[in-house]
Amino acid sequence: MDEELGLYLERKLKGVYYVLLKMGAKKEDAEDILQETAYRFVQLLDGVDERYMNAWLYRVAIN
């Protein structure tokens, strides 16, 4: 993964983290969800359309 994509992912996951906390997730649970979401994102990177990366991250984290 190139550095630009890594920085993008880091910024977006920070936003997802705060949304999870606002939805009532405990800090530890939100961190676990982020880790799993990032792992799935890296696994399926080629299958995720660039235009929908942000929505994909939120959808996977919330589900």
C-alpha positions as CSV (number, residue, x, y, z in Angstrom):
1,M,0.0,0.0,0.0
2,D,1.4,3.4,-0.9
3,E,1.9,6.1,1.6
4,E,-0.9,8.3,0.2
5,L,-3.4,5.6,0.5
6,G,-2.2,4.8,4.0
7,L,-2.7,8.4,5.1
8,Y,-6.1,8.5,3.5
9,L,-7.1,5.3,5.3
10,E,-5.8,6.7,8.6
11,R,-7.8,9.9,8.3
12,K,-11.0,8.1,7.3
13,L,-10.7,5.5,10.0
14,K,-10.4,8.3,12.6
15,G,-13.8,9.6,11.5
16,V,-15.3,6.2,11.6
17,Y,-13.9,5.8,15.1
18,Y,-15.7,8.9,16.3
19,V,-19.0,7.8,14.7
20,L,-18.7,4.4,16.4
21,L,-18.2,6.2,19.8
22,K,-21.2,8.4,19.1
23,M,-23.3,5.3,18.3
24,G,-22.5,4.0,21.8
25,A,-19.5,1.6,21.2
26,K,-17.0,1.3,24.0
27,K,-13.5,2.6,23.2
28,E,-12.0,-0.9,23.1
29,D,-14.8,-2.2,20.9
30,A,-14.5,0.7,18.5
31,E,-10.7,0.1,18.2
32,D,-11.4,-3.6,17.5
33,I,-13.9,-2.7,14.8
34,L,-11.4,-0.3,13.2
35,Q,-8.7,-2.9,13.1
36,E,-11.1,-5.4,11.5
37,T,-12.3,-2.8,9.0
38,A,-8.8,-1.8,8.0
39,Y,-7.8,-5.5,7.6
40,R,-10.8,-6.1,5.3
41,F,-10.1,-3.0,3.4
42,V,-6.5,-4.1,2.7
43,Q,-7.7,-7.6,1.7
44,L,-10.3,-6.3,-0.7
45,L,-8.4,-3.2,-1.9
46,D,-8.7,-4.1,-5.6
47,G,-12.4,-4.7,-5.3
48,V,-13.3,-1.4,-3.7
49,D,-14.2,1.4,-6.1
50,E,-12.2,4.6,-5.3
51,R,-15.3,6.7,-5.5
52,Y,-17.0,4.7,-2.7
53,M,-14.1,4.0,-0.3
54,N,-15.4,6.3,2.3
55,A,-18.9,4.8,2.2
56,W,-17.4,1.3,2.2
57,L,-15.4,1.9,5.3
58,Y,-18.4,3.3,7.2
59,R,-20.7,0.4,6.0
60,V,-18.2,-2.3,7.0
61,A,-17.5,-0.8,10.4
62,I,-21.1,-0.3,11.3
63,N,-22.2,-3.8,10.1
